[in-house]
Amino acid sequence: MSLTTLHPVGTSGPDVAAERAHRKLALAVVLRLFAEKGYEFGFNGHITVRDPGPDETFWANPLGVPWAHTRVSDLVRLDRDGNIVEGFRDTSIAGFHSQFKFHSAREDAVAVVHAHSPYGFAWSALGRTLPVYNHDGALLSGLVAVRDSFDVPAADALGDTARVVVQRSHGFVTVGSSLEEAAFYFVAAERAAHTAVTVESIGGADELDPASIEKWALTAAGARAQFENDFLRIVAQSPDIED
């Protein structure tokens, strides 16, 4: 793995196998990072990524394996109905139906991330978008939508441009054209929620002027680049991750 170059996004021709291997490694990396950050809560939450092959299948974290110890070989492949077509654990993954709705909502929703993170779940009880109180929060400017209830179709909640969905009382869902992108949106959203809860608990503050935050908004490439250090660190400290 290059220490200076991001893995290219591409799924055509003979590179399908290499892209599949990278997506599976990225999934294991994200699971371990999220465990490190305290985002794992029981067996709640799923992180899924579309397989680059011709069949409509998806890689997911299995039940019964702690996120902090998930290896590439532990991952399971699901069909669109959530049935395991590769892997040897449960016959289906609870909650995949909700993930699939986001995958189906947009072509660029290659990766879908949902975890029961502490501040994301707390903030989502308000059913509000994330306020921009500082420039870290500005990274998500223009990328956040609110899903007021599960009666709102995932595609309608996501719209054409959102990358982060605040689900009322049910935390965040993030999407991206890569797992690295979607994972960094989730980390940024959790950080923004932490800031919002803290600022509003001490009396609140004015949000930043929209004109001053526009330049901070993440692009897909920017989100992937922001995630690279964590990716490399987790791989370097986890000699068993590719087993």
URKA-V105581 format. One line per field, one symbol per residue. ss: DSSP state (~ for helix, > for strand, _ for the rest). phi: phi as a letter, one per 40 degrees, with the letter a starting at -180 (. if undefined). psi: psi as a letter, one per 20 degrees, with the letter a starting at -180 (. if undefined). A space follows every 10 residues. Layout:
ss=???
phi=???
psi=???
This chain:
ss=__________ __~~~~~~~~ ~~~~~~~~~~ ~~~~~~____ >__>_>>>>> _______>>> ______~~~_ _~~~_>>>__ __>>>>____ _>___~~~~~ ~~~~~_____ >>>>>__~~~ ~~~~______ ______~~~~ ___>>>>___ ___~~~~~__ ___>>>>___ _>>>>>__~~ ~~~~~~~~~~ ~~~~~~~~~~ ~________~ ~~~~~~___~ ~~~~~~~~~~ ~~~~~~____ ___
phi=.ccbbcccca bbfccdcccd cccccccccc cccccdcgcc afbcgabbac ccccccbaca cccgbddcbc bdcccbbbcc cgccbahbbd cabcgcdccc ccdccacccc bbbabccdcc ccccdcgbcc cbcaccccdc dgbbbbbcac ccddccccgc bcbbbccdga gbbbbacacd ccccdccccc cccdcccccc cbhgaccccd ccbdccccbd cccccccdcc dccccccbcc ccc
psi=pqiipqpqpq jqbiigghgg gghgghghgg ghghghikip ockqqqpqpp qirhqnrqqr pqqjophijp rhiiqqpqai jjppiprkbq iropihgggh hghihqhjmh qpppqmqghg hghhhikqrp qnirighihj pjjprpohri ipqghhghbh iqippoppjk aqpqqrirhg ghghggghgh ghhggggggh ikirrqqqph hiigiipqrg hggghhiggh ghggghjmii hj.
